[in-house]
């Protein structure tokens, strides 16, 4: 009997990569899949996959309850802050895989506390769970992280470096994250556990920009900019920027993934290899001669 899987956030970066892995590249997961959608745009993005569409909103327990049809496995890839609705609506699930964030470890209390509360709710729900905590996700032409840096480096020979770029990041390619989710679905490994899911290498922001420039064949001048003026400029321009997000640029975001490697076979690619894939997807990878 084929397993039934219910996915929230399926049209997002991680969800699309997971469906691509399962249906197009073969991910070892045999299942009938239903995906939660609340917009025409979501339905359009999922139209290339053989999935059932369930109308509903992951933030609303009543709406979610109507959409959920008792699937054995729930994969919650929408916001971790929707966890209360998911837990309330999907109590019959025999397995719950949830995408959280390494932001739970932040020294900035607001971010960490909100994520932590949602994780504790999942842990105490009584549903057999696995929590995955990715770092910054990249690998698609429209991600809000590395793709923006790529476009900046591609068009400008001068790139600002907020805070001097000393903090280190460990971006995870969306394909590696999808493979980790699929590994949870393939077996019972990881039940009752939480795992860090970072990329395979850590770099300062300046180093990330230099790697991008090197693959693009560009030369860039990095100009360190103190974070104080960056925050003031954002406020002056009335940009919708969370001050805490800017402050977190001072914070190292590197994490071990030994547990995920042992339990889930997690083996992420290093950033430069993942960036090559991203540049190819963006149509920006120079042709080798």
NORMO-V939686 format. One record per pair of residues at least 24 apart in sequence whose ideal C-beta (glycine too) atoms are under 6 Angstrom apart, sorted by sequence separation. I is the first residue (numbers start at 1). J is the second residue. If there is no record, write none. Layout:
BEGIN
[[I;J] [I;J]]
END
This chain:
BEGIN
[[58;82] [61;85] [65;89] [98;122] [10;35] [64;89] [172;197] [5;31] [23;49] [59;85] [172;198] [61;88] [172;199] [2;30] [3;31] [4;32] [5;33] [6;34] [7;35] [8;36] [61;89] [170;198] [171;199] [2;31] [170;199] [2;32] [19;49] [11;42] [36;67] [96;127] [100;131] [102;133] [101;133] [170;202] [95;128] [96;129] [97;130] [98;131] [99;132] [100;133] [102;135] [136;169] [138;171] [11;45] [87;121] [93;127] [139;173] [140;174] [168;202] [11;46] [80;115] [83;118] [135;170] [136;171] [137;172] [139;174] [168;204] [135;172] [137;174] [80;118] [83;121] [87;125] [134;172] [83;122] [165;204] [165;205] [165;206] [134;177] [161;206] [8;58] [159;209] [202;254] [130;184] [198;255] [153;212] [196;255] [198;257] [130;190] [153;213] [164;224] [159;220] [161;222] [196;257] [211;272] [6;68] [15;77] [150;212] [154;216] [14;77] [128;191] [130;193] [131;194] [132;195] [133;196] [134;197] [135;198] [157;220] [158;221] [159;222] [160;223] [161;224] [162;225] [163;227] [195;259] [215;279] [6;71] [132;197] [153;218] [160;225] [162;227] [195;260] [5;71] [4;71] [153;220] [4;72] [5;73] [6;74] [7;75] [8;76] [9;77] [162;230] [200;268] [3;72] [8;77] [9;78] [199;268] [200;269] [201;270] [217;286] [8;78] [200;270] [201;271] [199;271] [190;263] [189;263] [190;264] [189;264] [183;264] [183;265] [167;250] [167;251] [168;252] [169;253] [170;254] [180;264] [167;252] [163;249] [168;254] [180;266] [97;184] [162;249] [163;250] [176;268] [173;269] [171;271] [173;274] [135;253] [13;137] [13;140] [139;274] [108;244] [139;278] [141;281] [141;282] [29;182] [102;255] [27;182] [29;185] [17;174] [21;178] [17;175] [28;186] [18;178] [13;174] [17;178] [21;182] [14;177] [18;181]]
END
